[in-house]
Amino acid sequence: MSEFLRPRLSAMEAAWVIARRDFVAVLFSRAFLFFLLGPLFPVIVGGLAGSIGGEVQRDAVSVEVGLAMSPADNAAMTAAAGRLTDQLGPALPLLRPVPEAEGDSAFDAREFMEARRGNYAAIVTGTLAAPKLVGTEGQIARWQGPVGLVAGHAMEAEPTAFPGVATEAVATSAASERSTRVQTAQIAQMLLFLLTMLLAGMVLSNLVEEKANKIIEILAAAIPMDAVFMGKLFAMLAVSFVGIAVWGLAAFGLWSLGGDAITQVTGFDPARLPAPAVGWPLFVALGIIYFAMAYLLLGALFLTIGSMATSVREVQTLSMPVTMLQLMVFFLAAYTIKQPGSALEMAAIAFPLSSPFAMLARAAMEPELWTHALAIAWQAGAVLLLVKGGSLLFRKRVMKSGGAGREKVKKGLRANA
Amino acid sequence: MDMAVSDQMRAGNQGEGFSAIPSDARPLAIEARGLVKSFDGTRAVDGVDISVPEGAIYGILGPNGAGKTTTLRMLLGIIDPDEGVRRVFGHDRPHDIGRLIGYLPEERGLYPAMKCIEAIAFMGALRGLPLKEGRARAVELLERHGLTHAADRQIRQLSKGMAQTVQLLGTLVHKPRLVVLDEPFSGLDAINQGKLEQMIRALADDGVTVIFSTHVIHHAERLCEGVAIIAGGKVPYAGSVEAARDRIPAQVRLETRAREGGWLSFLPPETRRNGDFFHFPLPESGIEPLLKGLIEGEAGILSLSIERAGLHDAFVAIAGEAAARQLQADNEGDRA
């Protein structure tokens, strides 16, 4: 025996051995490739259709920036944009004079935007030498440069300098901000649900391979069963992150190619999505953590259910009630978005399986952070409990005896009946 | 083995509820007392006691469904007993010393897409052997068993016999101190059974304790120092093979020229006649008074041999005719 080796692996080391094997095996399997490509087909088809539609209706793309300058400046700006479009294409907004501003010296672009009149991403006021962009922070960031570029070209054919573009961010009231954050919460919940639904299902059939190939007993003899469960869960979580990364990159690529067209077709513009209460960076971080928790919680449950199955067919039979369970959990969490502080929201937060969904929505709506620390600790504890319970059940129900012994038990049962 | 583990092993052998170390004073690799396990109200194992000294080859002998696999699983900590205690190298929780144990289950299994070398290294990694070290040892083991050409082949590309060998090598790659084999001869042809016997002997020569279950008496008889005979979940006998054989008297086989005569009265009442031969247990008074009677009675002795009872006879005497018949049927099933 090698003297450098300890008598046993720690639970973490044991889980790592399982996770490493499973991760590599799943990642380099053909099934995973098809799994990755599956959701991309509708997205690609939708993207292509949107892109074609966008080309056809380029003029109608809703990324319009209103012009509320003098009639002469409006005309100069429109003409300059027309000249530049050939070279810059979609990098420029469509400039449209705001009819309500014509002849109205008291036109207030800010008030106009806040009243959500028209369909403008932003409005340019001022003069060619001193243009001013009024809009949400996201739209200002997007169009400040192009507006300065167009204004420069509107002043002279080959400008050597471009005017600075003053900005005025459109503020919303606290009440309206809260109401618009519901949209962010709903979208985040929906995304979380779709990802867990797509990915956690993989765990259902995870132990079937080991059982079908009779490897499970080797694993169970060498390391504790909860380490096997934990390793499998984390391997599948890592695989999920790979999947999300691939899908994310694909989505980013599609958006880069035809974001305007997608916005046109779907009416969804992420730049207009209200910022969550905890801010975008923290919201994204919490989103990743809650995805991991939702995945681990559902995964531990699915692993336990799936481990009781003896064949892929049985796993398929189990899929339907499991999907129903996922839907119920999602509906519970979704229902509570508009009932902050209610007993139902507390119940959704306390119930481990709906907790990540409810808490992600809360991150969009409420700025407090301590509740997230508490919820994450609770969810992690629930993962451990589920894994422990699942492994105990597995040992009790599945690792009974050899083939002949099982027959004997059946005979015994028949005799007792 | 490090000192701490060795000390714990010895300490464990003298713990509460366990018998003393056997007469040869070797520490025990495995000690189990009163193991009971029920499944769905049926007792699969019913009060099993086993003591296996370090370095021994030990067989658990019984027909299919007798409780062999369940016993082994309890000894290894795969399942916990409902009652009773088990200790492996003095530890109540076998997983705590997983590094010291190698286990080949009855239902063989490997990941079909894995290469042989990776499969062996993975099984080592489960027991704490670093992957790099495991791969290096896998190369050595494959070479030693004439399977170098299969090192980079996927398991699914191997014959059944080769796959079984690869799994056995995976069981041994981390150099365990205790090797537990559940029906290791099952499914092997005669040549591979012979190779496996050699491998088991070689392990024992290196001081490794080997415990295996079987329903083939010959393997146990040829290999084992000790056996536990298990039938119906109970262990009516656990001890040395020699002591098992000594439980029934030697058998006398006599051939005579005369068919009748007064000499017949010298034969014990249990005598069975089979053609020209008489079979009976060696009388407690020894062979001399019998010989004298046969000669004086002019039986005309053509041949007389005293045969020591085999393990099969011991099994029949200990476990009963029914268990022996089932064992025979299992063997025939294997051959079929």
Interface residues (C-beta under 8 A of the other chain):
Chain A: M1 S2 E3 L5 R6 P7 R8 L9 E13 A14 V17 R21 A25 S29 E209 E210 N213 K214 I215 I216 E217 I218 L219 A220 A221 A222 I223 P224 R395 M399 K400 S401 G402 G403 A404 G405 E407 K408 V409 G412 L413 N416
Chain B: M1 D2 V5 F39 D40 G41 T42 A44 N64 G65 G67 K68 T69 T70 R73 L76 G77 I78 I79 D80 H95 D96 I97 G98 R99 L100 I101 Y103 P105 E106 E107 R108 G109 L110 Y111 P112 A113 M114 F122 M123 A125 L126 R127 G128 L129 E133 H174 K175 P176 R177 D182
